[in-house]
Amino acid sequence: MEAFPLKKIALSVLSLLLSVTLLVTASPVQQANAAQKQTELLISAAASLKDSLDVIEKQYEKAHPDIKLTFNYGSSGTLQKQIEEGAPADLFFSAGKKQMDALEKQGLVTGSKNLLLNDLVMIVPSDSKKKFTTVKELTDKSIKKIAIGQPESVPAGQYAKETLETRKVWDALQDKLVYAKDVRQVLTYVETGNVEAGFVYKTDALISTKVKIAIRVASDVHSPIVYPAGVVSDSKHSAEAKAFYAYLQTAEASSIFVKYGFSLPK
């Protein structure tokens, strides 16, 4: 009499176990399908933008779960060359107008705008006892090494060179100059004490406790420091790239950039 109910219960348990097994087995497939629905946007951005874009990345992906942002950071000149050589990118965010203009002239980027402004500063290690009132004091014998970005490829290096030329000390400092691949490498050289001074953006100086600003460079001794951005013409995800580009110009994104020391064009 009791065998039938027990058999029925056993079959029910077996059926339940099979259902759970099928559900677990299907789960990775479902996850894979969900991942396939995400669109990955490749953003080539100047190294000095990293900290602010790290915050923007989290906020944007949270609001747009179908978008995955991947950033390629480097000097604007290096990023320009990569795009010219066909490297994949959906949007270019430069720290220099020259690099953006070159790409637009070739039709490789369209519709760029200057989204941000920055300032050039001279930094020294935080424990430095040396006081500066002008960059001309870099010619002093006590100063052995000065770091700047490669002027040909690093906009901050270009602005530093223009500053030193305007102050008529560029030639006198040639033996002291240490060239870096991007502005963040300049920051590292100063942080580690490998150089006595270096030229970076104000935004770079503000993120480090190991350096201090020795001189705020006057804006009239170098070209305007602007950050243009534009969608890459060969983007495979043009609509999504344009949407992210539009977001970078919103009040929400602008507030993040300002928090990290950038200013906005009037």
Backbone hydrogen bonds, N-H to C=O, Kabsch-Sander energy under -0.5 kcal/mol:
donor,donor_aa,acceptor,acceptor_aa,energy
6,L,2,E,-1.8
7,K,3,A,-2.5
8,K,4,F,-2.3
9,I,5,P,-2.4
10,A,6,L,-2.4
11,L,7,K,-2.1
12,S,8,K,-1.8
13,V,9,I,-2.4
14,L,10,A,-2.4
15,S,11,L,-2.2
16,L,12,S,-2.0
17,L,13,V,-2.4
18,L,14,L,-2.1
19,S,15,S,-1.8
20,V,16,L,-2.2
21,T,17,L,-2.4
22,L,18,L,-2.3
23,L,19,S,-2.0
24,V,20,V,-2.6
25,T,21,T,-2.4
26,A,22,L,-2.0
27,S,23,L,-1.3
30,Q,26,A,-2.3
31,Q,27,S,-2.5
32,A,28,P,-2.4
33,N,29,V,-2.4
34,A,30,Q,-2.1
35,A,31,Q,-2.5
36,Q,32,A,-2.1
37,K,33,N,-0.9
37,K,34,A,-0.6
38,Q,35,A,-1.3
39,T,66,D,-3.3
40,E,38,Q,-0.5
41,L,39,T,-0.6
41,L,68,K,-2.7
43,I,41,L,-0.6
43,I,70,T,-3.1
44,S,42,L,-0.6
44,S,91,L,-2.5
45,A,43,I,-0.7
45,A,72,N,-2.0
46,A,93,F,-2.2
47,A,74,G,-1.7
49,L,46,A,-2.2
50,K,47,A,-1.5
53,L,49,L,-2.6
54,D,50,K,-2.1
55,V,51,D,-1.1
56,I,52,S,-2.0
57,E,53,L,-2.8
58,K,54,D,-1.4
59,Q,55,V,-2.0
60,Y,56,I,-3.0
61,E,57,E,-2.4
62,K,58,K,-1.7
63,A,59,Q,-1.8
64,H,60,Y,-1.8
67,I,64,H,-2.4
68,K,39,T,-2.9
69,L,67,I,-0.5
70,T,41,L,-3.0
72,N,43,I,-3.2
73,Y,71,F,-0.6
74,G,45,A,-1.4
77,G,153,S,-2.8
79,L,75,S,-2.4
80,Q,76,S,-2.3
81,K,77,G,-2.0
82,Q,78,T,-2.1
83,I,79,L,-2.1
84,E,80,Q,-2.3
85,E,81,K,-1.9
86,G,83,I,-1.5
87,A,82,Q,-2.9
90,D,42,L,-3.3
91,L,42,L,-1.4
92,F,230,G,-2.7
93,F,44,S,-2.9
94,S,92,F,-0.6
94,S,228,P,-2.5
100,M,96,G,-1.1
101,D,97,K,-3.1
102,A,98,K,-1.9
103,L,99,Q,-1.6
104,E,100,M,-2.5
105,K,101,D,-2.3
106,Q,102,A,-1.1
107,G,104,E,-1.3
108,L,103,L,-2.7
109,V,103,L,-0.7
110,T,231,V,-2.3
113,K,229,A,-1.9
115,L,113,K,-0.9
115,L,227,Y,-2.5
116,L,227,Y,-1.0
117,L,263,S,-2.7
118,N,225,I,-1.4
121,V,200,V,-3.0
122,M,215,I,-2.9
123,I,121,V,-0.5
123,I,198,G,-3.0
124,V,212,K,-2.1
126,S,210,K,-2.5
128,S,125,P,-2.2
137,E,134,T,-1.5
138,L,135,V,-1.9
139,T,136,K,-1.5
140,D,137,E,-1.5
143,I,140,D,-1.7
144,K,142,S,-0.7
146,I,176,K,-2.6
147,A,197,A,-2.6
148,I,178,V,-2.2
150,Q,180,A,-2.3
153,S,150,Q,-1.2
154,V,150,Q,-3.5
157,G,154,V,-0.9
158,Q,154,V,-2.0
159,Y,155,P,-2.7
160,A,156,A,-2.0
161,K,157,G,-2.5
162,E,158,Q,-2.4
163,T,159,Y,-2.1
164,L,160,A,-2.6
165,E,161,K,-2.4
166,T,162,E,-2.6
167,R,163,T,-2.1
168,K,165,E,-1.2
169,V,164,L,-2.9
170,W,164,L,-1.1
173,L,169,V,-1.3
173,L,170,W,-0.6
174,Q,171,D,-1.1
176,K,173,L,-1.9
177,L,173,L,-1.0
177,L,174,Q,-0.6
178,V,146,I,-3.1
179,Y,177,L,-0.5
180,A,148,I,-2.0
185,Q,182,D,-0.7
186,V,182,D,-1.3
187,L,183,V,-2.0
188,T,184,R,-2.0
189,Y,185,Q,-2.4
190,V,186,V,-1.9
191,E,187,L,-2.7
192,T,188,T,-2.3
193,G,190,V,-1.1
194,N,189,Y,-1.7
195,V,189,Y,-1.0
196,E,145,K,-1.9
197,A,145,K,-1.0
198,G,123,I,-1.8
199,F,147,A,-2.0
200,V,121,V,-2.0
200,V,198,G,-0.6
202,K,119,D,-2.6
204,D,201,Y,-0.6
205,A,201,Y,-1.9
206,L,202,K,-2.0
207,I,203,T,-0.6
207,I,204,D,-0.8
208,S,205,A,-1.1
212,K,124,V,-2.3
214,A,122,M,-3.0
214,A,212,K,-0.5
215,I,122,M,-1.7
217,V,120,L,-1.7
217,V,215,I,-0.7
221,V,218,A,-1.3
222,H,219,S,-0.7
226,V,224,P,-1.0
227,Y,116,L,-2.2
229,A,113,K,-2.2
230,G,92,F,-2.0
231,V,110,T,-1.1
232,V,90,D,-1.8
233,S,108,L,-2.6
235,S,232,V,-1.9
238,S,235,S,-0.5
241,A,237,H,-2.6
242,K,238,S,-2.5
243,A,239,A,-1.7
244,F,240,E,-2.1
245,Y,241,A,-2.5
246,A,242,K,-2.2
247,Y,243,A,-1.8
248,L,244,F,-1.9
249,Q,246,A,-1.1
250,T,247,Y,-2.1
253,A,247,Y,-0.5
254,S,250,T,-2.5
255,S,251,A,-2.1
256,I,252,E,-1.0
256,I,253,A,-0.5
257,F,253,A,-2.1
258,V,254,S,-2.6
259,K,255,S,-1.8
260,Y,256,I,-1.4
261,G,258,V,-1.8
262,F,257,F,-2.2
263,S,117,L,-2.0
